[in-house]
Amino acid sequence: MKTTSTSVQRLTKLALLLAIELAMRAIGLGAVPVGPLNMSFLTLPIAIAAMLCGPVEGMVLGAVFGILSLTDAISGRSFMTGTFFNISPVHTVILCVGMFVVGQALFETGMANKIGGIVTHFAKSERSLIVAIMVIVGLMSGVLSNTGTAAVLIPVVCGIADESGYSRSRLLMPLVFAAALGGNLSIIGAPGNLMGVNALQEMGIATSFFMYAPVGVPMLVLGIVFYAVIGYKLLPDGTHGGEAPEAPKDYSGVPAWKQIVSLVVLVVVILAMIFEKKIGIKIQVSACIGAIVLVLTGVISEKEALKSIDLKVVLLFGGSLALAKALETTGAGSIIADAIVGALGSNPNPMVLLVVIFAVGCALTNFMSNTATTALMVPIATSLAESLGADPRSMIIATVIACSCAYATPIGMPANTMVVGLGGYKFKDYVKAGLPLIAVSFVVCIVLLPILFPFYG
């Protein structure tokens, strides 16, 4: 019933957006045949469609209105240029699929559960437990699925809270916030990170596995310190009871060698990605080799491996890449960038633009799909940097990180939604505890990025 309702809602949104497009055509913004300028205007509501409904629906609209042909939208071929996307979406999707399997092995064998349990048991007080949870979740989510890490450790944390008498509501929110913060440690920490990598590679700028770490590590450290010292007081008191969590899965029957192999393979794959240039093996190949080894050794079955591949995420990522390319190819990103630059006067300060792009990204991501928001904002950030003749790295990294700062609403990211019932949270709880963390992230980015990546070298 819920699935049917969701489908109806999505179809309704799509129909509404189609009506908007038709209305725009009626007033002359999209008259057929569609020229380059009109394509730019058409791309903007399609980008809105992607954020409201999803990037796949955005691709459908793009195909319907001529920005992408249906075949090209599906295959990843640009209708405007007739050439395959330079961002190699197939490679990035393969990387995502490979890491789904490698990460799932750690979850399926219970190794992730064991790591989380060992670390959290060292905590002797509620505050030290918050710190321990944020440290382990942050580090794990840097190389594993944010949502998967949260899903595995939520029952563990709930069990510890119930046994010790600590409040769940004071533990679960730091857990999901740490999952998002940890996603900024590496290029595989979150799907949106790869979009920033692709954008930079298109411009011939070298990237690395820990490209986001110089900003992500300080953000994670300061986020942990903040909740250990000040933010601790902003967490809900938890006097109201929450829902009962799902019973933790029993991993006692899993052989110890499977747990060890799953951890070893993950470590080796990460090392291979870090030293990609030295060993001459592409990161997506390393991920696939790791996945194959896990299946061939029997650590994870073929069925479990296939089940671990989240097709929704794959489609979301692929659709977002198409959206990003449409914004770039049609010039819609440049139109938005020029409007922003024009509103700030002649020769605007790059720092002001950095603040603006971060603020807009944060505002959108708390109510929209993180990946779709990143797909919309990265081309705009790139165009802003190009319009100023500035190094685009600060703008693009700030955009990607801003689009991960979905701390202020329960719908900002899947992990936030997972703990609403378990922690008995209300909307205002996220605003109260999440906004200060956004402020911390903002300060870190604004201070460090111009130092690490000067606008004008």
Secondary structure, 3 states (H helix, E strand, C coil): CHHHHHHHHHHHHHHHHHHHHHHHHHCCCCCCCCCHHHHHHHHHHHHHHHHHCCHHHHHHHHHHCCCCCHHHHHHCECCCCCCECCCCHHHHHHHHHHHHHHHHHHHHCCHHHHHHHHHHCCCCCHHHHHHHHHHHHHHHHCCCCHHHHHHHHHHHHHHHHHHHCCCCHHHHHHHHHHHHHHCCCCCCCCHHHHHHHHHHHHCCCCCCCCCCHHHHHHHHHHHHHHHHHCHHHHCCCCCCCCCCCCCCCCCCCCCHHHHHHHHHHHHHHHHHHHCHHHHCCCHHHHHHHHHHHHHHCCCCCHHHHHHHCCHHHHHHHHHHHHHHHHHHHHCHHHHHHHHHHHHCCCCCCHHHHHHHHHHHHHHHHCCCCHHHHHHHHHHHHHHHHHHHCCCHHHHHHHHHHHCCCCCCCCCCCHHHHHCHHHHCCCHHHHHHHHHHHHHHHHHHHHHHHHHHCCCCC
